[in-house]
Amino acid sequence: MNTVIKERKTTTAPKRKATTRKKPIANKISPLEVKFESALDTLNQAKPFAKSLYQTDVYQLANELASTSEGMSVLFKYAHLFDQAGVFLDGDWEDPTKLQPPFVGGSLRLRGIYSILELLSEMRMLAIAKGTYQHESLSPEHASSFLNEVLALNLDLLFPEEQETELEEHLIRAQNLFTYLRQELSFESVAEQMVQEINRMTVQRPILTRRIIELIENSKLLINDEIDSKIVEELEKYSRATDTPTPLSEEAAGQREYRLKLEQASKEELISEAELFAESMYETGLVSPYHAILLRFLNRKYQEIIPSALLLSETGVTSFNENKELIHDIIQLSIYPETKQAIYGLSKMLNRGVLKLESLIPAIRQLFELPIHAEVKIALSNYVNGLNGISINGILVAGVVSVLGQPLGIGQGVNPICQSARAISLWAQYDIDKLFTLITSAIRDNNIEMAFEGELINSSLLLDGVATQNLQDLDPVSILLVPHLDKIYTEMMKRTLLRGEDGHKWVNREFYGEWIPSGFINVIDPLTLNVTNYSSFVKLFYATHHPDYNEGYKMLYPNPVGIFLTNVHGELLGLHAVSIQRIEKDQHGECRIYFYNPNNDGTQNWGQNIKASVSGFGELEGESSLPFHEFVSRMYAYHYNPYEQGDAYIVEETIVEKVETLARESWGKNYEWA
């Protein structure tokens, strides 16, 4: 019978005549390593159905080894044997190609068996990266990239701070792991991965930037002589953007001293400060707390410099000049260091020119002193750490300004609320009056009212919905509206259950607005749950949306569509709501669909080499894009205008076959095809 462990050869030193000393053993191993080697060998020889009986011994001994820095090298020594022995058999870590770097840190921070399995998995990945284990489906380059990303996302474990209290055992193991990985991997590659991660996130211009700022803070630990100067320059650019990007702010010992320096500065110096802050903000999408201090100072004494501090376009300057009093009050009430990111939203809002909407100015002013329901106060009070002078009304105004300026920066956070996030984004773009009506009602009454086919629905009278009371990673407007919107959307869908068709056909027009096209098609039969008429589904979408087949009709409004969300292996994760923003040909002449994805990351990998892009193909801020046929392969439902379409029969069968192949080999595996 073959065993995991080969017989170990030892070497002895040459004999010397005049000595009686005991000869050293070159390959002496510790008793704990002997036990681990034996347990791994026993696991290897066990039958597949019995391996679970012996895995625990391996995990326990691995736990003991990982608790010491020396033990990590022992685990790596055997890492190339883990798969053969069955260390991960029948578990979540069995297939390394399905693992994702963002989930590693969370597993390592858990007590118990999961943190040990995660640690062993990283050792296996290191063995692949170093070439001591040749995996049939994972290249050394992929494994190295995986580990570099893991390190970049968990720099707090790579560079642990001094602890006042003793760390728990699982965290000691995690730190030992990261210390070992750092020794074995290129430190510069980790820094390069960090830059890529920050670039990827900032280019999407989210309203909430906490995760980005955490990465930037951690990245400061990477800056040293080992790193290429260009990488250091990129990291320092982001670090300055969130801290002190100007001469006066860099000289100041803190926010109070910076405020005093502004009092002493000349007008020319203030203009220079304003321009540098604005340049940094637009280059990175990030805002310094010192920018808020400057803006509040200018608001009192030099309002004419504010357009420079916001980098306003011609439209923005006009909007500012026509609404100086309103802008003054917005800044005074809502722009503080704690709400600094709203400065970017304010700039984008003015540059959009939305204040030309006559009803908007009184609607914003109403928010300044609108009575706030007690439950709303509780929900919003934790949005900033310590109010420091800003009121709940001020937080709301800052949130509204951000949403109006960055309607594609709205995210669903770590919550299953894609429908509601999409709704707020759509209204912020095309139905601001409706958005403000809902905001006002939710603030004052903790209730919103919407009509479905003539009957009013009040959110306060409903119980069902997928949103929880502890919504995470949301902007103030989403915190306010999502619980209500979620309940109402769920109730509307309930009222269509017996119609024999997908309820979205009616609900979307009632919920979002009548500008949603009346035509609707779903590829899944609601009665049999089978895929039906897929060829017609694809051809109709091409005939109504592709510029080469739809007689030249342009989209006037975003189109809410349903997609099958798949992972990096094309496996179905669930249904998801996105909006098609526009359809155009990119610089290479390829037709692309530009869409809004409320998920936190718009650069998702959907498998089959379908990777959404957020830059490089003409994407606007907050947009993702894919080649037309790739996006269509993930759709299950869409709206269309039956009066604006070309002839479906001219769409080539080769196109349909290409799309259908992608569909059948991904989410389609979960359905019967009629």
N, C-alpha and C positions, 0 to 999 in steps of 0.2 A: 504493500500500500504506500502511495506517495504521501509524504508529509510536507508541511509548510517549511519546517526548519531543517536546513541541511546540516550535516555534521560539521562542527566548527574546527578548523585547523589552527593549531597553535605553533608558534615558533619560539625557539630558545636561543639565547645568546651563545656564541662560540665558547668552548671550554677554555678555562685558564688554569695553568698549572698550580700556581701558589695561592689559591683562594678556597675558602670553605663557605663563602656566602651563598645563600639560597638564590637560585636563578629566578629572575622575574618572569611572570606570565604576561605576554604582550596583550592578549585579548581577554583579560579577566573581566567578567561581567558581574554586576551586582546581584544579590539574591532576588531583588524585586524584578529585575530584568529576566532572570531565569524563570520566575513564576509567570511573568507576562508571556514569554516565549512559549512556555508549556501550555498555558491557557489558549493561546492563539492556535497552537498545533492541534490541541484537542478539538477546538471549534472547527478547524479545517477538516478533520477526519470524520466529524459527525455527519450523519445523513441530513439532507435538507430539512426534513420534517422535524428533526430533533435539534437543530441548531439553536433555536430559541432557549433551549435548556442550558446552553453553554455560553451564550453571548454575555450574560450578566457577569460572569467571572472576568471576561476580558474588559468590560466597562469598569468594573471595580478597580482592577489593577491599573488600568489606564488613568483612572481618577487619581490614584496614588502617585503615579509617575508624573502626571501633569501638574501636581501640586509643588513640584520643584523645578527649577530652571534646568537642571541636569537631565531630568526625566523627559523633557521635550525632545532632546536629541535621540533618546531611546525610542520614543514613539515614531519619530521620523524614520528611524532605522528599519522599522517593520511596516511602514505605511504602504509600501508597494504590495503587501500581502493581504491587506484588509479585505479587498473585494473577493479574492480567491477563497479566503477563510470563511466569509459570510458575516463579517462584522455588521454590515448594514442591511442584511437580507430581510426582505419583507417590511422595510421601514421607509420613512419619508426621505432618507438620505441614500437610498439604494442606487439611484441613477444620478451620477454627478452632473449630467447634461441638463437636468431639470432644476438645478439649484440656482438661486439668484442672490447676488451680493447684498442687496438691501436688507435681506432677512437674517443675515448671519449674526449681526450684532445683537439683535433681540434674543436669539436663541442662546447665545453665549451668556447673556445676562440673566437667564433663568436658572433657578435651582434645579438640581436633580439630573435625570438621565439625558434630557435634551441638550444641555450644555456640553455634556461629555461627548455625545454623538456629533455635535457640531464641531467640536474641537478635533475629533478624529477625522471628520470629513475634510477639514482644512489641511490636516496632515496628508491625507490622500491627495488632495489637490496640489499640494506642494511637491509630492513625489512625482506627479504627472508633469508639473512645471519644470522640475529639475531633471526629468528624463529617467529616473529610477523606476518609474512605472509607465509603461506604454499602454494607454487606454485606447480602445478601438474607435471610440466616438468623440474623444476630447483631445485636442492638440496641446502641446506644451505652451504654445503662445496663448491659447484661450485660457488655460489654467493660470498662467502668469497674470493675464489681464484681470481675471476673476479675483485673484488674491490682492492685486494692486488696488482694485476698487474696494475690496473689503477693508483694507488698511485705511484708505482715504476716507471711508465713511465712518470709521471708528477710531479716530485719532486720540480720543480721550483714553482709550485702552492702550494705545501705542505710547502715549506720553502721559501717564497717570500723574495727577497732582498729589501733593503731600496730603495724606489722610489723617485726620484727627483721631479717628477710631479705626480699629482693626478691620480690614476688609473680610468679607465673607469668602468662604472657600472657592465658590464658583467664579468669583471675580478675580481671585488670585490666579486661578487656572487660565482665565481669559487673558490676563496681563502677561503671563508666562508665554502663552501662545503667540501673542503679538510681538513680544520681544524677540522670540525665536524667528518669526516670519521676517521681521525687519533685518535680522542678521543674514538671512538667506536670500532676500530679494533686493532688487535695485531700489535704493531710497529715492533716486531721481524719478523712477517710473511711478512711484506712489505720488510724488508731487505733481507729475504730469497728469496723472489720473484725476487728482484733485482739481487742477485747473480745468480740465475737460468737464468735470461734473458741475463746477460753478458756472462755467460758460453755458452749458446746456440748460441749466435752470434759470439763469438771469435773462437769457435771450427770450424766454417765454413771457417775461414781465408779469409775474403773478402779483396780486394785491398783497397777499401775505408772504413775507420774506423771512420768517423766523428760521426756517430750515437752512436757507442760503446763508444767513448771518452766522448760524452755528458752524457751518462748514468753513466760512471765512475766518472765524475766530480760531478754529482748530488748525487751519492752514498756516497760521503764524508759527506754529511749532515746527513746520517743515523748512522754514527759511534758514539755510545755513550755507556754508562754503561748498558742500557736496552737490548743490543743485545748480543746474544751468542758469545763467543770468537771465535769459528770456523768461523762464518759468518763474524765477524770483520776481521779475518785473510784473508779470501778470498777477501773481498773488498779492504783491504790495499794492497794485492798482486797486484791487477789490478791498483790501484792508483799509486803504486811505478813504475810499468811497463811503464806507460805513462809519468812518471815524473823523479824521482831520484832513480833508483834501485841499485845504487852502493855507496860505502862509500864516494868517492871523490865528486860525484854529489850531495849527500845529504848534505855534508859540505859546498858546494859552495853557495854563496848568489845569484847566477844567472849564465847565460851562459858565460858572460865575465870572471867572477871569476873562473869558472870551467876551462876555456881555460888556464888561468894563472896557475892553480893548476897542469894541465897536463904538463906544462913546467918544473915544479919543481919536478914532480914525478919520482921515479926510474923506471927502466924497469920492475922490478918485480911487482910494483904497477900497471903499465900500463897493463901488462898481466892479472893481477887479474881483473882490470876494464873491460877489453875486454871480459873475460870469463863470468863475471857476467851479462854484457849487453846481450851477446849472449844467455845465459841460460834463462834470463827473456823473451827475444824476442821469443824464441822457445816454452817456456812454455805457453805464452799467445797469441802469434801472433801479439803482439803490440810492438811498437818501441818508445823509449824515444828520445826527441830532443837532449839530451846530448849524445846519442849514435852517432848521426850524427857529433857532435863536436869532439868526440873521433876519429871517423873514418877519418875525414879530417886531424886531427893532425897526426895520424898514417900514413896516406897516404904520408905525407911530410917527416917524420923522422924515422918511424919504420914500414916499409911496411911488414916486416916479421911477425908482430903480427896480421895483418888483418885477416888471416884465423881463428884465435881464436875469433876475434870480430864478425865473421860471422858464427861461428860454422860449418865450412866446413867439409864435409865427405871426404873420400879418393878420390872420383871422383871430389869433389869440390876443394880440395887442388891441384890436378893435373891440373885442368882447370885454377886455379889461377896462378900456377907457369908457365904455358905455355903462359899466356896472361897478365903478370904483367903490361906491359905498357898500355894496353887497360883498365884494371881495374883501374889503377891510373887515367887515363883521365876520365873515367865514374864517379868516386868518385869526382874528382875535379870539373867537370862540373855540376853534377846533384844531389849530396848528400848534402843537407842542412837541418837545423832543420825543414824548411817548407815542405820538401819532405822526411822526416824521414822514412815513411813507405816503401819507395823504398829500404831501407836497407834489409828488409826481402825478397823482390823480388830479390835483387842482390844475396843474399845467396842461395835462392832456384834455381835461374838461374844457378849459378855455380855448385850446387849439381846435377842439371839435366844433366850437361855435354853438353849443346846445343852449346857451343862455338867450339865443334869439327866440326861443320858444316862450311866448308871452306868459303862459301859465306857470313856468318853471321858477321864476324869481320869487313870486309870493309863496310858492310851495316850499322853497328852500327856507325862506324867512319864517314860515310857520314852524319849522323844525327847531328854531332857536329857543323857543320858550314853550313848546308843546308839552302838556302834562304827560308824564310817563307812568304807565301802569307798573305796579310794584313788582310783578313777576318779570317784566322786561328789564327793570333796573337790576334785579338779581342776575339775570342772564348776561347782561352787558358789563357789570361791575368788574368782572375778572378779565376783561379784554386787555387792559393794560395793568402793569404791576404798579399799583399805587397811583391814584388819580393826579396828585401834585398840581392841583388847580384846575384841571380839566373836568368839566361836568359830563354827566351821561348824555345830555343833549349834544355836547361838543364831540363826544365819541361817535354819536350817530351821524352828525354832520360830516365828520371826517370820513366815515364809512360810505356815506352817500356820494360824496365828492369822488372817492376812489372808484366806486362802481360806475358813475357817469363818465369818468375819464378813462377807465379801463374795463369796459364791459366783457372783454375776453380774458381778463385777469381773475375772474371769479372762479373759485374751485370748490369741489365738494368735500375737500379735506379727506379724513379717514372715515367717511360716512357714506352709506348707500343712498345718496340723494341726487343722482345725476339729473333727474327730471326737474327738480326744484332749482338746482344751480343753472341749468339750461334756461329755465323760465326767466330768472332774474337777468341773465345775460341778454336774452332776446328783448325783454322790455326795456332794458337800459339802452339798447340800440334803436328800437323802433316804436316803443310805446311808453315813453317816459311818464306821461300823465297817469297811465294805469299803475305804473310802478309806484308813483308817489301816493296815489290813493291807497294802495295796499300798505305802504310804509306808515302812513299817518294813522290808519285804522289799527295796525298792529301795535304801534307805540302807545296810543291812547287807550285802546280797548282790549289789547291782547287777544284780538279776534280779527279775522278778515272775512269778507263776504264776497262770494262769486256766484254767478248764475250758471246753471246747466239746463239748457233747453227750457228756459223760462222759470225754473224753480231756483230760489236762492238757497245757497249752502253756507252755513256759518261754521267756521273752523272750531270755535269754542265748544260746539255741541257734538264734535266728533272725537272718537277715541283711536281709531285705527290709523296706522301710518308706520313707515319704516324708520323715520327719524326718531332718535332717542332724545331724552332731556339733556344729555351730556354731549352735545355736538362739539366736535373737535376740529381745530385748524380751519376755522371759518372767519370771514370778515364780518363786521358789525351788521351789515344789511342782511347777510345770510343767517346769522344768529337770530335776527329778529323775525325773518319771514319763513325760513325753511320749515319749522314745525307746523305752521299753518298751511303752507302750500302743499306739503306732503300729505296731510290729512285730506285736503280737498281733492287733490288728484286721485288719491286712493278711492274716495267716495264716488267720484265721477266714473271711474273704471267699474266700480261695483254695479252702477246703474245700467251698464251696457252688457252685463254678463249673459243675459238670455237672448241676445240678438243674433247669435250665430256667426258673428264676424268679430274681427279684432276691434276692441273698444277704442283704440287710439284714433281710429277713423273719425269718430265724433268728438272724443275728449280733447284732442289737440287743438281743434278749431275753437272750442268753447273755452279752453284753459288759456292758451297762448294768445289767440286773437283771430279775427275773421280773415286776416291777411294770409293765414296758412292755406295753401291750395286745397281745394275740395276733393280732388282725386286722391285715392289712397289704395295701396296694394300691399299685401303681406304674403310672403312666400310660404308661410306655415299655415296649413288648413286648421282653423280653430277647433274643428270637430274631431278630426283624425290625428292632429298634430304631426302629419306627414308633410314633407316638402312637395309642393304641387306646382305645376306649370312654371318650373324654374326658367326655362328658356324665354317664356313670355315676360316674366319678371325682369330679366336682364335686358331684353330688347326694348321694353317699354321705358326703362330708365335711360338707356342710351338715346331713345327717340325724344325724350322730354328734357334731357339734361346735357348730353354731349354736343358741343358746338358743331361737330361734323355731321350730326344726324337730326338735330332738333330745329332745323329751318332758321337758325340764328337767334332764337329767343333767348334773352338774358334773364338771369335770376334778379328779381326786384327785392326780395327779402330772403333771409336765411331759411333753409328748409330743415325742420326737425326730422331726423331719421333714426331708425333703430338698427343697431349693429350687434352681431355676435362678437363678444369680446373673447379673444383667444390668447393663450400664453406663447412663450417663445417656441414651443413645439407645435403650435397650431391647435392645441387642445382647447375645447370649449370651457370658458370660465363662467359665462353667463350673458345676460342681455344688458345692453348699455345704450344710453341716450346721448347723441351728439347732434350738432347742427352743421349742415353744409353752408359755409359762408359765401363761397363763390367757386366758380369753375372756370379755369383759364389755362392757357398753354404757357409752360415755363420757358426759360431762356433757351432750352434745347428743343423746343417745339413739341414737347410731350404734354398731353392734356392731363392736368392734375386737379384733384378735388381738394380745396382748402377748407378745413373744418375746425370747429371749436369743440374741444374735448374737455369737459369739466373735471376730469381726473387731474390729480396734481402734476402728473408728468405727461406731456404731450408727445414724448419721443418713445412711445411704447413699441416693443417688438412683438408682432402678432404671429410670428412663425412663418415658415415658407419664404423666408427672406423678405417679408413684408414689414418694413420698419418705418414708422411715421417720422417725418422730418419736421423740424421747427425752424430751420434756417437753411439757406443755400439754394432755395428754389423759389425765391420771391415771396416767402411767407411774411405776412404782416404780424405785428406783435400779438402774441396769444394764439396764433393759428398753427395748426398742424397740417401737413399735406401728404398725399400719396398719389401715385399714378392712378388714373381713373379706374382701370380694370381691377387693381388691387383693392381699392376701397369697395368697389361693387361686390367683390367676392366675400365681403364680411357683412353686407347689408341683409336685413330680413324684412324691413318695412320702410316705405317712404311715401311722401305726399307728392302730387304732381298736378299741374294745371291741364285738364283735358282739352282745353281750347288752344294750348300752345305746345304742339308736339309735331314732330315729323312722322314719317312712315316707319313703323317698327320693323316691317318686313325687309327693309333694305340693310338692316344690321347684319353683318356677315356671321355665318355660323362658326367660323374660326374664332371670332371674338367670344361668342357665347361658350364655346368649348373651353377656351382658356380660363374664363371666369369660373365655369362650372367645375373644372378640375380642381382649382384652388379651393372652392367651397366644399366639394365632396371629400377632399383629403384633409380637411380641417374640422370645422364645426359640423359638417355634414355627416360625419361618422356617428353622431349621436341621434340621427333621425332616419326614418324610413323615407325613401324617395319614390313618389308615385309616378 
